[in-house]
Amino acid sequence: MSTWQQTQDPNGDLGFSDKTIRKDFICKVYSILMCQLIITLIFVGMATLHDETRTYVKTHPWLTIIAFVITFAILIALACCENVRRKSPLNYILLFVFTLSKSFLLAVSVSLYYPEQVLLALGLTILICFALTIFAFQTKIDFTVMGGFLLIAVIVLFVGSIVALFFPGKMTILIIASAGAIIFSLYLIYDTQMMVGGDHKYSISPEEYIFAALTIYVDIVNIFIYILAIIGASDD
């Protein structure tokens, strides 16, 4: 889930009046994001294709608890504390630790599925995220005004997920996972346009490169998780 710091520009280009600054900012965000995704792919690959790793993450639940606490704590710190996410090298260190923790949690999740299911979900996620990113850059539709709607959608998804715990079933999983994939696909478009700025109503400051990379990374990971859940439920 993304929690962008929104800034409104009456001229439609606050923080990005200089095209060079905008280009450098976008390149920096995607460079950081690529490093995060490479780390995550290594964890996912090990948990998918290496039997010893799959067994290890399944038989050490205390590591999962530690990783969850670290992930949640750093996410809150980076999302809520401007001084933390803008202070280098602390922001890079925290983002690196967050990525490691989140990648481990993802490794635990994929260890519960068959390798072919994980690889299919990975391929679909790459295609979907690439297409959505191109769409976000090219479309004239302004998704940055949808922040409130997306927040409500995530809250409804969270409540629905809790209810699903008491009424488990294949159809319930498919509905929740499909809704989650759609919501975070919209979030990916929203966060990408927030980063791009330009003619969009809202944009994010070029100083928020860590926050920008964090939110887009979380969007991609969530899309992958929900697509994997859809595939897993469909194959049952």
SEFIZA-116315 format. One record per residue: residue number from 1; x, y negated, z of N, C-alpha, C in turn. Coordinates in steps of 0.05 Angstrom, whole numbers, plus 32768, in hexadecimal, padded with zeros to 4 digits. Each point is the difference from the previous one (the first is absolute). Example, Ala and Ser with C-alpha at 12.3 -4.5 7.8 and 13.67 -1.06 7.14 Angstrom:
2
R     i   n_xx   n_yy   n_zz   ca_xx   ca_yy   ca_zz   c_xx   c_yy   c_zz
R     1   8108   8072   809C    7FEE    7FE8    8000   8012   7FE8   8000
R     2   7FF9   7FEB   7FF2    8010    7FE8    8001   7FF1   7FEA   800E
! end
This chain:
236
R     i   n_xx   n_yy   n_zz   ca_xx   ca_yy   ca_zz   c_xx   c_yy   c_zz
R     1   8011   8018   8000    7FEF    7FE8    8000   8012   7FE7   8000
R     2   7FF9   7FEC   7FF0    8010    7FE8    7FFE   7FF4   7FEA   8010
R     3   8012   7FEF   800C    7FF7    7FE8    800F   8011   7FE9   7FF7
R     4   7FFB   7FF6   7FE8    8010    7FEA    7FF4   7FFB   7FE7   800F
R     5   8015   7FF0   8002    7FFD    7FE4    800A   7FF8   7FF0   7FE7
R     6   7FE8   7FF6   8001    7FF5    7FF2    7FE8   8005   7FE2   8003
R     7   8008   7FF4   7FE9    8003    7FE3    7FFF   7FF2   7FF6   7FE7
R     8   7FF0   7FEC   8004    7FF0    7FF6    7FE9   800E   7FE8   7FF3
R     9   7FFF   8000   7FE6    800D    7FEB    7FF1   7FEB   7FF1   7FEF
R    10   7FFB   7FE7   8004    7FEC    7FF2    7FF0   8007   7FFF   7FE3
R    11   8019   8003   7FF9    8008    8000    7FE4   8003   801C   7FF5
R    12   7FFB   8014   8011    8001    801C    7FF7   801C   800B   7FFF
R    13   8015   7FF3   800B    801B    800B    7FFD   8011   7FF9   8018
R    14   7FF5   8001   8018    800F    7FF9    8018   8017   8014   8004
R    15   8018   7FF7   8005    8017    8011    8005   800C   800B   7FE7
R    16   7FF4   7FFC   7FE9    800B    800B    7FE7   8001   7FEB   7FEA
R    17   8004   7FE7   8008    8001    7FEB    7FEC   8018   8003   7FEE
R    18   8015   800C   800B    8018    8005    7FF0   7FFF   801D   7FF7
R    19   7FFF   8004   7FE6    7FFD    801B    7FF5   8018   8012   8007
R    20   8017   7FF3   8003    8018    8010    8007   7FFD   800B   801C
R    21   7FF6   7FF1   8012    7FFC    8009    801C   7FEC   8017   8000
R    22   7FEB   7FFE   7FF0    7FEC    8015    7FFF   800C   801A   7FF5
R    23   800F   7FFD   7FEA    800C    8017    7FF4   8014   800E   8012
R    24   8011   7FF0   800E    8013    800C    8013   7FF2   800E   8017
R    25   7FEA   7FF4   8009    7FF1    800B    8016   7FF4   801B   7FF9
R    26   7FF4   8001   7FE8    7FF4    8019    7FF7   8015   8016   7FFC
R    27   8017   7FF8   7FF5    8015    8014    7FFC   800B   800A   801B
R    28   8001   7FEE   8013    800A    8008    801B   7FEC   8013   800D
R    29   7FE7   7FFA   7FFE    7FEB    8011    800C   8001   801C   7FF4
R    30   8002   8002   7FE5    7FFF    801A    7FF3   801A   800F   8004
R    31   8016   7FF2   8004    801A    800D    8007   7FFE   800E   801B
R    32   7FF5   7FF1   8013    7FFC    800C    801B   7FEC   8017   7FFF
R    33   7FEA   7FFC   7FF0    7FEC    8015    7FFE   800B   8019   7FF4
R    34   8011   7FFE   7FEB    800C    8017    7FF3   8011   8010   8014
R    35   800F   7FF2   8011    8010    800D    8014   7FEE   8010   8014
R    36   7FEA   7FF3   8008    7FED    800E    8012   7FF5   8019   7FF3
R    37   7FF8   7FFE   7FE7    7FF3    8016    7FF2   8014   8017   7FFB
R    38   8019   7FF9   7FFB    8014    8015    7FFD   8004   8010   8019
R    39   8001   7FF2   8017    8003    800D    801A   7FE8   8012   8005
R    40   7FE8   7FF6   7FFA    7FE8    8010    8004   7FFF   8018   7FEE
R    41   8008   7FFD   7FE7    8001    8016    7FED   8013   8016   800A
R    42   8016   7FF9   800C    8013    8014    800B   7FF3   8010   8016
R    43   7FF2   7FF2   8012    7FF2    800E    8016   7FEA   8012   7FF5
R    44   7FF0   7FF6   7FED    7FEA    800F    7FF5   800B   8018   7FF0
R    45   8016   7FFC   7FF1    800C    8016    7FF1   800A   8016   8012
R    46   800D   7FF8   8016    800B    8014    8013   7FE9   8010   800D
R    47   7FEB   7FF2   8008    7FEA    800D    800D   7FEF   8011   7FED
R    48   8003   7FFA   7FE6    7FF0    800F    7FEC   800F   8018   7FF5
R    49   801A   7FFD   7FFB    800F    8014    7FF1   8014   8010   8012
R    50   8005   7FF7   8018    8013    800D    8012   7FF1   800D   8017
R    51   8000   801B   8000    7FF0    800F    8013   8008   7FFA   801D
R    52   801A   7FFD   8005    800A    7FFC    801B   7FF6   7FE5   800B
R    53   7FFF   7FEC   7FEE    7FF7    7FE6    8008   7FE2   8000   8006
R    54   7FF1   800E   7FEF    7FE3    8003    8004   7FFA   800D   801C
R    55   800F   8015   8006    7FFC    800D    8019   8008   7FEE   8018
R    56   8015   7FF1   7FFC    800A    7FEF    8016   7FEC   7FEA   8008
R    57   7FF5   7FF2   7FEC    7FEE    7FEB    8006   7FE6   800A   800B
R    58   7FF9   8019   7FF9    7FE7    800C    800B   8003   8008   801D
R    59   8018   8008   8007    8005    800C    801B   800C   7FEC   8014
R    60   8001   7FE7   7FF9    800A    7FEB    8012   7FEC   7FE9   8001
R    61   7FE9   8004   800C    7FEB    7FEC    8001   8009   7FE7   8010
R    62   8012   8003   8013    8009    7FE9    800F   800E   7FEB   7FEF
R    63   800D   8009   7FEB    800C    7FED    7FED   7FEB   7FF0   7FF1
R    64   7FEA   800D   7FFA    7FEA    7FF2    7FF3   7FF5   7FEA   8012
R    65   7FFD   8006   8019    7FF6    7FEC    8013   8013   7FE8   8002
R    66   801A   8006   8002    8014    7FEA    8002   7FFF   7FEF   7FE6
R    67   7FFF   800E   7FE9    8000    7FF1    7FE7   7FE7   7FEF   7FFD
R    68   7FE9   800A   800A    7FE7    7FF1    7FFE   8002   7FE7   8012
R    69   800B   8002   8018    8002    7FE9    8012   8013   7FEC   7FF4
R    70   8016   8008   7FF5    8014    7FEE    7FF4   7FF3   7FF2   7FE8
R    71   7FF3   800F   7FEF    7FF3    7FF4    7FE8   7FEC   7FEB   8008
R    72   7FEF   8006   8013    7FEB    7FEE    8008   800C   7FE7   800D
R    73   8013   8003   8011    800D    7FEA    800F   800D   7FED   7FEC
R    74   8010   800B   7FEE    800E    7FEE    7FEC   7FEC   7FF3   7FED
R    75   7FEB   800E   7FF8    7FEC    7FF4    7FEF   7FF3   7FE8   800D
R    76   7FF9   8003   8019    7FF5    7FE9    800F   8013   7FE9   8002
R    77   801A   8007   8006    8014    7FEB    8003   8004   7FF1   7FE7
R    78   8002   800E   7FE9    8005    7FF2    7FE7   7FE8   7FF1   7FF6
R    79   7FE8   800B   8006    7FE7    7FF3    7FF6   7FF9   7FE7   8011
R    80   8006   8001   801A    7FF7    7FEB    8011   8015   7FEB   8009
R    81   8019   8008   7FFD    8016    7FEE    800A   800F   7FF5   7FE9
R    82   7FFB   7FE7   7FF9    800D    7FF3    7FE9   801E   7FFE   8004
R    83   8008   7FFA   8018    801D    7FFD    8006   800F   801A   7FFD
R    84   7FF3   8016   8006    800C    801A    7FFD   8004   8007   7FE3
R    85   7FEB   7FFE   7FF0    8003    8008    7FE4   8010   7FED   7FEE
R    86   8006   7FE8   800A    8010    7FEE    7FF1   801D   7FFE   800A
R    87   8006   800E   8015    801B    7FFE    800C   8011   8017   7FF5
R    88   8014   7FF9   7FF1    8012    8014    7FF4   8019   8003   8012
R    89   800B   8018   8004    7FF9    801A    7FF4   7FEB   8010   8010
R    90   7FF4   7FF4   8015    7FED    800E    8010   7FE9   800A   7FEF
R    91   7FF6   7FF0   7FEE    7FE9    8008    7FF0   8006   8018   7FEE
R    92   8019   8000   7FF5    8008    8017    7FF0   8003   801A   8010
R    93   800B   7FFD   8018    8003    8017    8012   7FE5   800C   8007
R    94   7FED   7FEE   8008    7FE6    800A    8008   7FF1   800D   7FE9
R    95   8003   7FF3   7FE8    7FF3    800C    7FE9   800C   801B   7FF9
R    96   801A   8003   8003    800D    801A    7FFB   7FF7   8015   8013
R    97   7FFE   7FF9   801A    7FF7    8013    8014   7FE2   8007   7FFB
R    98   7FF0   7FEC   7FF9    7FE4    8005    7FFA   7FFE   8014   7FE8
R    99   8010   7FFB   7FEC    7FFF    8012    7FE8   8008   801C   8007
R   100   8014   8004   8011    8008    801B    8008   7FEA   800D   8010
R   101   7FF3   7FF2   8013    7FEB    800B    8010   7FE8   8007   7FEF
R   102   7FF8   7FEE   7FEE    7FE9    8004    7FEF   8006   8017   7FED
R   103   8018   8002   7FF6    8007    8016    7FEE   7FFF   801B   800F
R   104   8008   8000   8019    7FFF    8019    800F   7FE3   8008   8004
R   105   7FEF   7FED   8007    7FE3    8006    8003   7FF4   800B   7FE6
R   106   8009   7FF5   7FEA    7FF6    8009    7FE6   800A   801C   7FFA
R   107   8019   8006   8009    800B    801B    7FFC   7FF0   8014   8010
R   108   7FF7   7FF8   8018    7FEF    8012    8010   7FE6   8005   7FF2
R   109   7FF5   7FEC   7FF4    7FE6    8003    7FF1   8003   8012   7FE8
R   110   8014   7FFC   7FF0    8003    8010    7FE7   8008   801D   8006
R   111   800B   8005   8018    8007    801B    8007   7FE8   8012   8004
R   112   7FE8   7FF4   8002    7FE8    800F    8003   7FF3   8008   7FE6
R   113   800C   7FF7   7FEA    7FF5    8006    7FE5   8013   8011   7FF0
R   114   7FF6   800C   7FEB    8011    800F    7FED   8011   7FED   7FF0
R   115   8018   8009   7FF8    8012    7FEE    7FF1   7FF4   7FF5   7FE6
R   116   7FF0   8011   7FF2    7FF4    7FF7    7FE7   7FEC   7FEA   8005
R   117   7FF2   8001   8017    7FED    7FEB    8007   800E   7FE6   8005
R   118   8016   8001   800E    800F    7FE8    8007   800C   7FF4   7FE7
R   119   800B   8010   7FEE    800C    7FF6    7FE7   7FEA   7FF3   7FEE
R   120   7FE9   800C   7FFF    7FEA    7FF5    7FF1   7FF7   7FE5   800B
R   121   7FFD   7FFF   801A    7FF9    7FE7    800D   8015   7FEA   7FFC
R   122   8019   8008   8001    8016    7FED    7FFB   7FFF   7FF5   7FE4
R   123   7FFC   8012   7FED    7FFE    7FF7    7FE4   7FE9   7FED   7FFB
R   124   7FE9   8007   800B    7FE8    7FEF    7FFD   8004   7FE5   800E
R   125   800D   8000   8017    8005    7FE7    800F   8012   7FEE   7FF0
R   126   8015   800B   7FF4    8012    7FF0    7FEF   7FF1   7FF3   7FE9
R   127   7FF0   8010   7FF2    7FF1    7FF5    7FE9   7FEC   7FEB   8009
R   128   7FF1   8005   8015    7FEC    7FEE    8009   800C   7FE6   800A
R   129   8015   8001   8010    800D    7FE8    800A   800D   7FF0   7FEA
R   130   800C   800D   7FED    800C    7FF2    7FE9   7FEA   7FF1   7FF0
R   131   7FEA   800E   7FFB    7FEA    7FF4    7FF1   7FF4   7FE8   800F
R   132   7FFC   8004   801A    7FF4    7FEB    8010   8012   7FE7   8002
R   133   801A   8005   8002    8013    7FEA    8001   8000   7FF0   7FE6
R   134   8000   800D   7FEA    7FFE    7FF3    7FE6   7FE6   7FF0   7FFE
R   135   7FEA   800D   8009    7FE6    7FF2    7FFF   8001   7FE7   8012
R   136   800C   8002   8018    8001    7FE9    8012   800F   7FE9   7FF4
R   137   8015   8006   7FF1    8010    7FEB    7FF3   7FF1   7FF3   7FE8
R   138   7FF0   8010   7FF2    7FF5    7FF7    7FE7   7FE4   7FF5   8002
R   139   7FF0   800A   8012    7FE4    7FF8    8002   7FFC   7FE3   8008
R   140   7FEB   7FF4   7FF6    7FF9    7FE5    8008   7FED   8000   8018
R   141   7FF7   8017   8008    7FEF    8002    8018   8011   7FFB   8019
R   142   7FF7   7FEF   8011    800F    7FF9    8018   7FF7   8012   8017
R   143   8010   8013   8007    7FFA    8012    8016   8008   7FF5   801B
R   144   800F   7FEA   8001    8009    7FF5    8019   7FEA   7FF4   8011
R   145   7FE8   7FFD   7FF4    7FE9    7FF5    800F   7FF1   8017   800E
R   146   8009   8019   7FFC    7FF2    8017    800A   800A   800A   801B
R   147   8011   7FF0   800E    800B    8009    8019   7FEC   8008   8015
R   148   7FEB   7FF0   8003    7FEC    8006    8014   7FF1   801A   7FF9
R   149   7FF9   8003   7FE7    7FF1    8018    7FF7   8011   8019   8005
R   150   801A   7FFF   7FF9    8011    8017    8004   8004   8007   801D
R   151   8001   7FEB   8011    8003    8005    801D   7FE8   800F   800A
R   152   7FE8   7FF7   7FF8    7FE7    800E    8008   8000   801C   7FF6
R   153   8009   8004   7FE7    8000    801B    7FF4   8012   8013   8010
R   154   8017   7FF6   8009    8013    8010    8010   7FF4   8007   801B
R   155   7FF2   7FED   800C    7FF3    8006    801A   7FEA   8015   7FFD
R   156   7FF0   7FFE   7FEA    7FEC    8014    7FFB   800D   801B   7FFB
R   157   8016   8000   7FF1    800F    8019    7FFB   800A   800D   801A
R   158   800A   7FEF   8012    800A    800A    8019   7FEA   800C   8011
R   159   7FE9   7FF2   8001    7FE9    800B    800F   7FF6   801A   7FF3
R   160   7FFF   8000   7FE6    7FF8    8019    7FF2   8013   8017   8005
R   161   801A   7FFA   8002    8013    8015    8005   7FFC   800C   801C
R   162   7FF9   7FEF   8013    7FFB    8009    801C   7FE7   8012   8000
R   163   7FEC   7FF7   7FF2    7FE7    8010    7FFF   8005   801B   7FF3
R   164   8012   8000   7FEB    8006    8018    7FF2   800D   8015   8012
R   165   800D   7FF7   8015    800D    8013    8013   7FEB   8011   800E
R   166   7FE8   7FF5   8003    7FEB    800F    800E   7FEF   8010   7FEC
R   167   8002   7FF9   7FE7    7FF0    800E    7FEB   8013   8009   7FE9
R   168   8013   8011   8006    8013    8008    7FEC   7FF4   8010   7FE9
R   169   800C   7FFF   7FEA    7FF6    800F    7FE9   800D   7FF6   7FE6
R   170   7FFF   8011   7FEC    800D    7FFA    7FE6   7FF5   7FE6   7FF4
R   171   7FE5   7FFE   8000    7FF4    7FE8    7FF4   8007   7FE7   800F
R   172   8001   8002   801A    8006    7FE9    8011   801D   7FF6   7FFA
R   173   8012   8013   7FFD    801C    7FF9    7FFA   8002   7FF3   7FE5
R   174   7FF1   800B   7FEC    8001    7FF5    7FE5   7FF5   7FE3   8000
R   175   7FEB   7FFB   800F    7FF4    7FE5    8000   8013   7FEC   800D
R   176   800A   8007   8018    8012    7FEE    800E   801A   7FFB   7FF0
R   177   800B   8016   7FF5    8019    7FFD    7FF1   7FFC   7FF0   7FE7
R   178   7FEA   8004   7FF2    7FFB    7FF0    7FE8   7FFC   7FE3   8006
R   179   7FF1   7FFA   8016    7FFD    7FE4    8008   801A   7FF4   8008
R   180   8011   800F   800E    801A    7FF6    8008   8012   7FFA   7FE9
R   181   8000   8011   7FEC    8010    7FFC    7FE8   7FF8   7FE7   7FF1
R   182   7FE5   7FFC   7FFE    7FF6    7FE8    7FF2   8007   7FE7   800F
R   183   7FFC   8000   801B    8005    7FE8    8010   801D   7FF8   7FFF
R   184   8012   8013   8002    801D    7FF9    8000   800A   7FFA   7FE4
R   185   7FF2   800A   7FEC    8006    7FF8    7FE4   7FFA   7FE2   7FFC
R   186   7FE9   7FF8   800B    7FF9    7FE4    7FFF   8013   7FEF   8011
R   187   8009   800B   8017    8014    7FF2    8010   801A   7FFC   7FF1
R   188   8008   8014   7FF1    8019    7FFE    7FF1   7FFE   7FE9   7FEB
R   189   7FE9   7FFE   7FF3    7FFC    7FE9    7FED   8001   7FE6   8010
R   190   7FF1   7FFF   8016    7FFF    7FE8    8010   801B   7FF7   800A
R   191   8010   8013   800B    801A    7FF9    800B   8014   7FF8   7FEA
R   192   7FFD   800D   7FE9    8012    7FF9    7FE9   7FFA   7FE4   7FF7
R   193   7FE7   7FF9   7FFE    7FF9    7FE4    7FF7   8008   7FEC   8015
R   194   7FFE   8007   801A    8009    7FEE    8015   801E   7FFB   7FFD
R   195   800E   8014   7FF8    801D    7FFC    7FFC   8006   7FF0   7FE8
R   196   7FF1   8004   7FEA    8005    7FF3    7FE7   7FFA   7FE2   8002
R   197   7FEA   7FF9   800E    7FF9    7FE4    8002   7FF5   7FF5   7FE6
R   198   800C   7FEB   7FF6    7FF8    7FF5    7FE6   7FE4   7FF3   8002
R   199   7FEE   8009   7FEE    7FE6    7FF4    7FFF   7FEC   800B   8014
R   200   8009   8013   8010    7FEE    800C    8014   7FFB   7FED   8017
R   201   7FE8   8002   800C    7FF9    7FEC    8015   8012   8002   8018
R   202   8008   8018   8007    8011    8004    8018   801A   800C   7FF7
R   203   8015   7FFA   800F    801A    800C    7FFB   8010   8003   801A
R   204   8016   800D   7FFF    8011    8004    8017   801A   7FF1   7FFC
R   205   800B   7FF6   8016    8019    7FF1    7FFF   8017   8011   7FF6
R   206   8012   7FF6   7FF0    8018    800F    7FF7   8011   8009   8017
R   207   7FFD   7FF4   8018    8010    8009    8017   7FF5   801A   800C
R   208   7FE9   8008   7FF7    7FF3    8018    800B   8006   8019   7FEF
R   209   8019   8003   7FF7    8007    8017    7FEF   7FFE   801B   800F
R   210   8007   8000   801A    7FFD    8018    800F   7FE3   8008   8004
R   211   7FF0   7FED   8006    7FE3    8005    8003   7FF3   8009   7FE6
R   212   8009   7FF4   7FEA    7FF5    8008    7FE6   8007   801D   7FF9
R   213   8019   8007   8004    8009    801B    7FFB   7FF1   8014   8012
R   214   7FFD   7FF9   8019    7FF3    8011    8014   7FE3   8006   7FF8
R   215   7FF1   7FEC   7FF9    7FE4    8004    7FF9   7FFC   8010   7FE7
R   216   8010   7FFB   7FEB    7FFD    800F    7FE7   8008   801D   8005
R   217   8015   8004   8010    8009    801B    8007   7FEA   800F   800E
R   218   7FF3   7FF4   8013    7FEA    800D    800F   7FE9   8006   7FEE
R   219   7FFA   7FEE   7FED    7FEB    8006    7FED   8006   8019   7FF0
R   220   8018   8002   7FF5    8008    8016    7FEF   7FFF   801B   8010
R   221   800A   7FFF   8018    8000    8018    8011   7FE3   8009   8006
R   222   7FEF   7FED   8006    7FE4    8007    8006   7FF2   800C   7FE7
R   223   8005   7FF4   7FE9    7FF5    800B    7FE7   8008   801D   7FFC
R   224   801A   8005   8005    800A    801C    7FFD   7FF3   8012   8014
R   225   7FFD   7FF8   8019    7FF4    8011    8015   7FE3   8007   7FF8
R   226   7FF1   7FED   7FF7    7FE4    8005    7FFA   7FFD   8011   7FE7
R   227   8011   7FFB   7FEC    7FFF    8011    7FE8   8007   801D   8007
R   228   8014   8003   8011    8008    801B    8009   7FE8   800E   800F
R   229   7FF2   7FF0   8010    7FE9    800B    800E   7FEA   8009   7FED
R   230   7FFC   7FF0   7FEB    7FEC    8007    7FEC   8007   801A   7FF2
R   231   801A   8002   7FF8    8009    8019    7FF3   7FFE   8018   8012
R   232   8008   7FFC   8019    7FFF    8016    8013   7FE3   800A   8005
R   233   7FEE   7FED   8003    7FE4    8007    8004   7FF3   800D   7FE8
R   234   8008   7FF7   7FE8    7FF6    800B    7FE7   8009   801C   7FFB
R   235   8018   8007   800A    800B    801B    7FFB   7FF7   8014   8014
R   236   7FF3   7FF7   8016    7FF7    8013    8015   7FE9   8012   7FF6
! end
